[in-house]
Amino acid sequence: MASPAVDDYLKTIYHHTEWQDDRITPSQLAAELGLAPSSVTEMVQKLAAQGLVTHRPYGPIALSDDGERRAAAIIRRHRLIETWLVREFGYAWDEVHDEAEVLEHAISDRLLEGIDERLGRPRFDPHGDAIPDAAGHVHREPFVVLGRASAGHTGRVLRVSDRDPELLRAVESAGVAVGATVTVMSAAALRIGEAEVTLPRAAADAVWLSA
């Protein structure tokens, strides 16, 4: 069942538990993919038959070991391509997602290895998401989402969600970048050095800080 459609399912399931522990439900998966629940149910049954996911009727969905490895491999491709486009071609971090969605299915393993080597084998993409290594392993440090961080908490920006390009642009224009050390004033305000910056309300659920 090697196909972009299967990869998209596996990526979405992988993403859901990447920064939290609750497994994805069929209705959540359908909403994420923009598909009818009946279509998702049918595909999940096929994925389960292939040994890529585990699932009980009406219950949450989890990747099997084989599904985890396959999802990590396609995530690795996507995030290396995003990093390559930013570093080598001058793309902004809000411009790379759609390009990577196309290229991740097109480039060869040889080219991907060359990209990884040329970039110095990066561990994180431009948004701060971990790039799985060739074996599918990732490294993440303890984190807290901005909206749940206490006022006065100081930490490094580990990740900014790439779901909303407009939010990425707003965060960038405020001077907030992955790797920057910030102090939380509120769910919508940070201090960077001596400057205090205000972020859109949506940033509360889209910015991850070191714990």
Secondary structure as the mmCIF struct_conf table of DSSP 4:
data_model
#
loop_
_struct_conf.conf_type_id
_struct_conf.id
_struct_conf.beg_label_comp_id
_struct_conf.beg_label_asym_id
_struct_conf.beg_label_seq_id
_struct_conf.end_label_comp_id
_struct_conf.end_label_asym_id
_struct_conf.end_label_seq_id
BEND BEND1 SER A 3 SER A 3
HELX_RH_AL_P HELX_RH_AL_P1 PRO A 4 HIS A 16
TURN_TY1_P TURN_TY1_P1 THR A 17 GLU A 18
BEND BEND2 TRP A 19 GLN A 20
HELX_LH_PP_P HELX_LH_PP_P1 ASP A 22 ARG A 23
STRN STRN1 ILE A 24 ILE A 24
HELX_LH_PP_P HELX_LH_PP_P2 THR A 25 THR A 25
HELX_RH_AL_P HELX_RH_AL_P2 PRO A 26 LEU A 33
TURN_TY1_P TURN_TY1_P2 GLY A 34 GLY A 34
HELX_RH_AL_P HELX_RH_AL_P3 PRO A 37 ALA A 49
TURN_TY1_P TURN_TY1_P3 GLN A 50 GLY A 51
BEND BEND3 LEU A 52 LEU A 52
STRN STRN2 VAL A 53 HIS A 55
TURN_TY1_P TURN_TY1_P4 PRO A 57 TYR A 58
BEND BEND4 GLY A 59 GLY A 59
STRN STRN3 ILE A 61 LEU A 63
HELX_RH_AL_P HELX_RH_AL_P4 ASP A 65 PHE A 89
TURN_TY1_P TURN_TY1_P5 TRP A 93 GLU A 95
HELX_RH_AL_P HELX_RH_AL_P5 VAL A 96 LEU A 103
TURN_TY1_P TURN_TY1_P6 GLU A 104 ALA A 106
BEND BEND5 ILE A 107 ILE A 107
HELX_RH_AL_P HELX_RH_AL_P6 ASP A 109 ARG A 118
TURN_TY1_P TURN_TY1_P7 LEU A 119 GLY A 120
BEND BEND6 ARG A 123 ARG A 123
STRN STRN4 PHE A 124 PHE A 124
TURN_TY1_P TURN_TY1_P8 PRO A 126 HIS A 127
BEND BEND7 GLY A 128 GLY A 128
STRN STRN5 ALA A 130 ALA A 130
TURN_TY1_P TURN_TY1_P9 ALA A 134 ALA A 135
BEND BEND8 GLY A 136 GLY A 136
STRN STRN6 PHE A 143 VAL A 145
HELX_RH_3T_P HELX_RH_3T_P1 LEU A 146 ARG A 148
BEND BEND9 ALA A 149 ALA A 149
HELX_LH_PP_P HELX_LH_PP_P3 SER A 150 SER A 150
TURN_TY1_P TURN_TY1_P10 ALA A 151 GLY A 152
STRN STRN7 THR A 154 VAL A 160
BEND BEND10 ARG A 163 ARG A 163
HELX_RH_AL_P HELX_RH_AL_P7 PRO A 165 SER A 173
TURN_TY1_P TURN_TY1_P11 ALA A 174 GLY A 175
TURN_TY1_P TURN_TY1_P12 VAL A 178 GLY A 179
STRN STRN8 THR A 181 SER A 186
TURN_TY1_P TURN_TY1_P13 ALA A 187 ALA A 188
STRN STRN9 ALA A 189 ILE A 192
TURN_TY1_P TURN_TY1_P14 GLY A 193 GLU A 194
STRN STRN10 ALA A 195 THR A 198
HELX_RH_3T_P HELX_RH_3T_P2 ARG A 201 ASP A 205
TURN_TY1_P TURN_TY1_P15 ALA A 206 ALA A 206
STRN STRN11 VAL A 207 SER A 210
#
